[in-house]
Structures are given as C-alpha cells and as structure tokens.
Amino acid sequence: MRKLLASVFVVAMMAGCPAAYAVQPDEIMADPAKEARARDLSRELRCMVCQNQSIDDSDAPLARDLRLLVRERIATGESDSQVIDFLVARYGEFVLLKPRFTPHTLLLWLLPPLALIGGGLALWLYSRRRANNSGSPTDPSRRLTEEEEARLERLLAADTPDKQA
Amino acid sequence: MIAEAGHYALVLALGLALIQSTVPLLGARWGDHALMNVARSTALAQLLFVAASFTALTMLHVVSDFSVANVFENSHSMKPLLYKITGVWGNHEGSMLLWVLILALFGGLVAAFGNNLPLSLRAHVLAVQGWVAAAFYLFILVTSNPFLRIASPPIEGRDLNPVLQDIGLAVHPPMLYLGYVGFSISFSFAVAALIEGRIDAAWARWVRPWTLVAWIFLTLGIAMGSYWAYYELGWGGWWFWDPVENASLMPWLAGTALLHSAVVMEKRNALKVWTILLSILTFSLSLLGTFLVRSGVLTSVHAFATDPARGVFILLILCLFIGGSLSLFAWRASSLKQGGLFAPISREGALVLNNLLITVACWTVLLGTLYPMVHEVLTGNKVSVGAPYFNLTFGPLCLGLMLAVPFGPLLAWKRGDLLGAAQRLTAAGIAALIAIAVLWAWTWGGATFAPLVIGLAVFVVAGAMTDLAERMALFRVPLGVAMARARGLPRSTWGSAFAHAGVGIALIGIVCETTWNSEYIGSMKPNDVAKVAGYQLKLDGVTQRQGPNFREMIAQFAVTLDGDELRVMTPSKRNFTTRNSSTTEAALLTRGASQLYISLGDTNADGAIAVRIYHKPLVLLIWWGPVLMAFGGLLSLSDRRLRVGAPKPAKAARALQPAE
C-alpha cells in the first residue's frame, strides 16, 4: 500500500505491474495484419490486476495470458467484436478500457456533449438577455443616476449663456 | 533530537496558522491595523518553522537515521546522496510536508511582497491561506507524521522504490506542487473578495501574476512528469490517462481557463463572477487531486474503506473547503456588480468560447476519472474508463479549441470583425493547407486524419506568428519601423503568442509520435542486427556492472544510418537487491526532435535478450511545446503592467515585485 501512495506519476503506473515490458517476442503472430489487429485490440483491453494499464502495456502474467488469448481467438478467424464479446463474457465489462454504450455508462458518454451544448446554450441565452436588457430604456444601467442628471443640467446651464453671447 | 525538533516546529507552525486564520479577520472587522498586520508576521514565521521542520526531515534522511520510521521505510544507507534528499518527498508523509512547505512559501511571498495590496484584502487573503495551512498541518500531525520513531531501530533501511531513484523525482514533484499549491493564492484572493464583497479590475491584476506563476510551474511539472514516465517506464508511452495524471491535468485546465478569464476581467471588467468561480474551482481540483493521490481511493474503493483514516481526513478537508467556498460564492456572488458589455464576436467572446471548451474538457476528464469509483460505490459493478474514452471525448474538444485559438488575439475588444480576422489569417491558412498537401503526398496511402491535425497545428503556430506580424505591421512599414514596433509591443503579447505556438508545436509532436511511430520487438543475441526506420542497430555485447545499491546489465548497440556510424547506445536493466525489484533504463538517441529508444526485457535460457526498439519521429516536440508555453507565461509575467502593479486610486503604489 505504502508503495502505491509513494509518488505522483510513475509509481501508480508501476504498482502491481513492475518492469515495463509488454509484448514478448514469442507472442508475435506470423501474419503482420493479424498481429496489428491484436495490438489494436490489446490497447482497448484492461489488465485487470494493474492500475489503469492496457494488456498491451502491462508486464503482468495475466496480461500475457490475455494477449495470448486474444491472438488465439484471432488465429481461429474471429472478428474483433467476437473477440471482445468473448472476453467480456468471461471477465465482465471491467476488461474494456473503452466502456460500451449501455444504461450503466449512459451518463459517462452523454454528459460531455450535453455539457458543451448546455453551456453554449446558457451563454447564448445569457448574452441575448443582457443585450436586450441593455437596449431597453427601462434598464437601470442605461438610465442616468440622479447625480448624473443634476451634473448634466448644471453643464447645460453653464453652456447656454456662452452660446448666446 | 532532530526528529523531535522537526515535529515540534510543525506543531508551532500549526499554532501560527491558527492565529493567522482568525486574528486578521477580527482586525479587518474592527478596522484595527495592528491586528490585520498580524497576518504578515505569522505568515513569515510559519514559513520559517515549516522550513525548519522540512530541513529536519531532510537531515534525518541524509544521515540515514533508521530510528525514524519514515527514513527506515524509504531510505538505504548505500543510496546516493541526491536520492537520499529527493527521497524525502518520495513517500506519502514527506510529500505532504513538501506540500505545506510550498503553501507556506506562497503565503510568505504574499506577506513579503504584497505591500501594495489594500491592508484588509491582504489580511483576508492571508487568513484564508491560514485556514488551508491549518487543515493540512492537522492532517500531517494526526494521520501522517513523518517524525515517528521506531522503538528498536533496524540496522538498514528498506530503500526507496527503484523507479523513483531518478533525477525526475528531484524536479517533478516540487514543480507540480508549486503549481497545485500556487493556485491556493488565487483561491484565497477569490474567497477574500467574496468576504469583502468587493472586486474590481485591480483585483484581477493582483491575482494574475500569482495564477501565472502557478500555471507555469504546473505546465513544466506535468511535462517533466510525462517525460520521466516516457524514459523510465520503458515502453515509450508519455501519457496514459491515468487517474494520477488526470489529477494534475484538471487543475491545469481550470488554471488555463482562469488565466484567460482573468484577462477579460482585468481589461474589460467583465466576467467577474465567473473568474471568482474559476479561482475556487481550480484550487478545488488541486485539492481533489491531492485527495485522489493521497487517500488510496484510486487503487480500489475497498482499500480506501479498510484503511480510511487518511482518506476520510482529506475528504473532510475537501468537503470543508470546496463546500464552504462554493456556499460563500452562492451567498455573495450576487452582490458583485456585472461589468462591461460585449458582442458575441469579440475578444471577450473568443475568451468566453475558450473558457467554455476548456471547462467542458476539464469536466470530461473529471467525469472519466471519477465515474468508475462512483459507479462501483453505487452499483457494486466495476467498469473501466481508459485512454480510448478520453481520446474520443477530450480530443475533439481540444481540436475545436485549436481551430479557434488563432482568431482570438486578432479580434478587437468589445466588438470584433470575424471576416477581417479571417482575412488576416489567410497566410496561416495557406501554410496549413500546404502542410496538409505535402504530408498527404509524402505518406500516400497512409493515415488520412493525421495530416489534417498537423495542418491544424501549423495553423495555430502560423496564427500566433500572424498576430505578432500584424501588431508590428511587418511588410507594411519599413523593416526598421516594424522592429521598433516589435520592441514596443507589450511582453504579454509576446507571451501569449509563444504560449499559443507552444500548443501547436506540442500537437505536432503528439500526432507524429502516435501515427508514425515504428517499433521492433525481438530476441537478440550478440552480433544480431535490428532494422528500425532506416537505422541499423547491432547488438555488440552485454556487460555486468555493480552500482551503489543495484546490479546492472548493460547492452551495447552500435547504431548506423546508411553506413554512417552514429553512436553506441547502452540500455540497461537494474536489479535492486533490497526490494528485489528491477527497473529498465532506456537508452535514447536524439536526432533533431526525433528519438531512437531501446529498452531491454528478460534474458532467455539460450542467452538471447528480449529487446524493444522504437523510432519516435518528432517526439521531443511533445515536451518542447509545454516549455515554450511556460516561456510564454514567463514573458507575460515580466509584462510591465504586472511589474508596476495595480493602479491605486489615491497614493502612488510601490512597485509590485514579480512573484518569483
């Protein structure tokens, strides 16, 4: 535990998954296209004994097992989504680093765009309201205060005789 | 004796913080100058005592006094001196002590250089600093005392985590904390303004340099941490969307928004309420980050529940300060008068758009970081939110922001001309299109999206240069006149141009590294040759070496490019006996902004060694960008208006020192 709390960046990544060396030479598939697919899939799958590491990055034995499993399924000709379905059925949604769009993750996926739209809308309404208010003659900030009225009158009064002269 | 003295100094600092958090407030209420000035002396004395306490802990680590639990658990007598010192903050207790030291440092700086602040404002600001400080002294003394002794001292320590035995630990946490904690000043100013119920353009001018200092340090701290992770962790990643990283990114995003909204407030007296709210939120996110990292809640909700003392304490601090300041905000914000009006298309409008996008981006990071925890507490099910989620949500927001960045500085205050700004950006747009075309032709059949994003980044950089060129009327007046005008430009103009260009440059690095990264993974025996991106790397041999507290296996690679010998690269693997753990020391070969990267894996039974080699094109731009941003911040900090200080109605103000 103490180790986990130890430092700000690096240690948290390392906890549970020490030396950082992921895909081993003996795991690589002969077909480069399939290997590329396996790598892409690995990046979206979580090593479940680590903290926030994909199985592509993790050195934990479990991650190696998962990498081999992914490659095994790909070798048998399964599509990417079939591999993912298989892993989710086996390990649960927790294995996905990119959570699926389900009722559980509705808020997760919808809140960012809603925040953007809501924020934009609020700003638009606010600026319109302020623009309208300041345009209307009843807006207090557009009217002169009594002090200003008095000053204006004094200035005008002082101005008039000059012009007549 | 040293440990007890350090402990006692910390208790005294707590006492001083308690005085600082109450007496000046009473002074401000009664209009008593002497009582208000208490804040100044207590802030300085507090700094003295915390510094003494920190020095005591450092001495204990340097002399390897294993009768102190903290030293025993994190040090080793054979550890090099540098790591004995940096090991002070390489653990929970010590890093909290560093946290309060920096808090006291900022308080002391306000006390020492805040002579031109109105007396009551300074008293309020320092009192709020006192609250924060008192809460964290209590936290350290009650739950995380670094000075605890062991009844029967062991003969040798357990050593520091090997990953932390790196120069990165000397620089990264202090920088990061200078940023995190630096935002406490803008927080204190905001709360003080709410208590006083008074806020004006001068307030923004006082707050801005402090925010800028914190932002500069946080920018460099995050970049430094990212580079450290890149070379130390051994698989060449530089950002992982780890909750710990997100904890530092969120205050940075909020702080960036705050810097921009404070400009509007200072120049146009608008967005006051929003600026206050952002100041509160920025520091709240710093506190949240401290909670996330220090409470253990990240590892698992259960770990947090089994050893809750620390977590609950920080959670209490968090609720107290965030809840308290937001309640105060809700109560007092309406008393703040609204400022100047502006059209949607204007500099203010552009800065509002900046704030909208950055705040939503920050919110996205917050959501992704906390969602798994909240979800698990509420439903008991575990979900993961990782890099793919953030790339999909945070990414587009950033790209949208980038598109808007060059327009902002070209729009006039109050009412801007979008078409005019677009016309002046024609050259930048053409530069971006050329970049896209060239890249498409060059990488024909490859990535389609990456050249577009690089074009966008070029647009941002060229847009920043356009802004400068426009202001000095380059090519419209004789060169000499333009140069004279360039010298006459405010430093903050140069600063924002550099910072914006830095964003673009970092983006170029990010796209190049992620798109055109090439790698080689394989087992190699001596005299084997690996080919990566045109380079040939021949494994010459493997040697063993004994370090001060580790054994090391070093491999020599001779690197050639088109037959030219370049250099020998020596990646290694270190084995630390005390903790029985190992680290990979990657070897880096820098060519321009690109790097070759080798890290070693395990040795097979037949003597072959697992090797991972990367070529990372333009990877260094990822960190040069933030350095440029920080440099821009520094230029802005040296702007005349910040040096001269805020205007004062009556008396001539004494010069405000730059906050360094």
Boltz contact constraints between the chains, C-beta under 6 A:
constraints:
  - contact:
      token1: [A, 3]
      token2: [B, 161]
      max_distance: 6.0
  - contact:
      token1: [A, 4]
      token2: [B, 299]
      max_distance: 6.0
  - contact:
      token1: [A, 5]
      token2: [B, 92]
      max_distance: 6.0
  - contact:
      token1: [A, 6]
      token2: [B, 91]
      max_distance: 6.0
  - contact:
      token1: [A, 6]
      token2: [B, 161]
      max_distance: 6.0
  - contact:
      token1: [A, 7]
      token2: [B, 90]
      max_distance: 6.0
  - contact:
      token1: [A, 7]
      token2: [B, 164]
      max_distance: 6.0
  - contact:
      token1: [A, 8]
      token2: [B, 173]
      max_distance: 6.0
  - contact:
      token1: [A, 8]
      token2: [B, 176]
      max_distance: 6.0
  - contact:
      token1: [A, 9]
      token2: [B, 225]
      max_distance: 6.0
  - contact:
      token1: [A, 9]
      token2: [B, 229]
      max_distance: 6.0
  - contact:
      token1: [A, 10]
      token2: [B, 163]
      max_distance: 6.0
  - contact:
      token1: [A, 10]
      token2: [B, 229]
      max_distance: 6.0
  - contact:
      token1: [A, 11]
      token2: [B, 161]
      max_distance: 6.0
  - contact:
      token1: [A, 12]
      token2: [B, 244]
      max_distance: 6.0
  - contact:
      token1: [A, 13]
      token2: [B, 242]
      max_distance: 6.0
  - contact:
      token1: [A, 14]
      token2: [B, 163]
      max_distance: 6.0
  - contact:
      token1: [A, 18]
      token2: [B, 581]
      max_distance: 6.0
  - contact:
      token1: [A, 19]
      token2: [B, 582]
      max_distance: 6.0
  - contact:
      token1: [A, 19]
      token2: [B, 584]
      max_distance: 6.0
  - contact:
      token1: [A, 20]
      token2: [B, 233]
      max_distance: 6.0
  - contact:
      token1: [A, 20]
      token2: [B, 234]
      max_distance: 6.0
  - contact:
      token1: [A, 20]
      token2: [B, 235]
      max_distance: 6.0
  - contact:
      token1: [A, 21]
      token2: [B, 601]
      max_distance: 6.0
  - contact:
      token1: [A, 22]
      token2: [B, 235]
      max_distance: 6.0
  - contact:
      token1: [A, 23]
      token2: [B, 521]
      max_distance: 6.0
  - contact:
      token1: [A, 25]
      token2: [B, 521]
      max_distance: 6.0
  - contact:
      token1: [A, 25]
      token2: [B, 522]
      max_distance: 6.0
  - contact:
      token1: [A, 25]
      token2: [B, 523]
      max_distance: 6.0
  - contact:
      token1: [A, 25]
      token2: [B, 610]
      max_distance: 6.0
  - contact:
      token1: [A, 44]
      token2: [B, 388]
      max_distance: 6.0
  - contact:
      token1: [A, 46]
      token2: [B, 384]
      max_distance: 6.0
  - contact:
      token1: [A, 52]
      token2: [B, 242]
      max_distance: 6.0
  - contact:
      token1: [A, 57]
      token2: [B, 235]
      max_distance: 6.0
  - contact:
      token1: [A, 93]
      token2: [B, 383]
      max_distance: 6.0
  - contact:
      token1: [A, 94]
      token2: [B, 382]
      max_distance: 6.0
  - contact:
      token1: [A, 94]
      token2: [B, 384]
      max_distance: 6.0
  - contact:
      token1: [A, 97]
      token2: [B, 384]
      max_distance: 6.0
  - contact:
      token1: [A, 97]
      token2: [B, 386]
      max_distance: 6.0
  - contact:
      token1: [A, 97]
      token2: [B, 388]
      max_distance: 6.0
  - contact:
      token1: [A, 98]
      token2: [B, 388]
      max_distance: 6.0
  - contact:
      token1: [A, 98]
      token2: [B, 389]
      max_distance: 6.0
  - contact:
      token1: [A, 99]
      token2: [B, 383]
      max_distance: 6.0
  - contact:
      token1: [A, 108]
      token2: [B, 371]
      max_distance: 6.0
  - contact:
      token1: [A, 111]
      token2: [B, 367]
      max_distance: 6.0
  - contact:
      token1: [A, 112]
      token2: [B, 364]
      max_distance: 6.0
  - contact:
      token1: [A, 112]
      token2: [B, 393]
      max_distance: 6.0
  - contact:
      token1: [A, 115]
      token2: [B, 360]
      max_distance: 6.0
  - contact:
      token1: [A, 115]
      token2: [B, 363]
      max_distance: 6.0
  - contact:
      token1: [A, 116]
      token2: [B, 360]
      max_distance: 6.0
  - contact:
      token1: [A, 119]
      token2: [B, 356]
      max_distance: 6.0
  - contact:
      token1: [A, 127]
      token2: [B, 344]
      max_distance: 6.0
  - contact:
      token1: [A, 134]
      token2: [B, 341]
      max_distance: 6.0
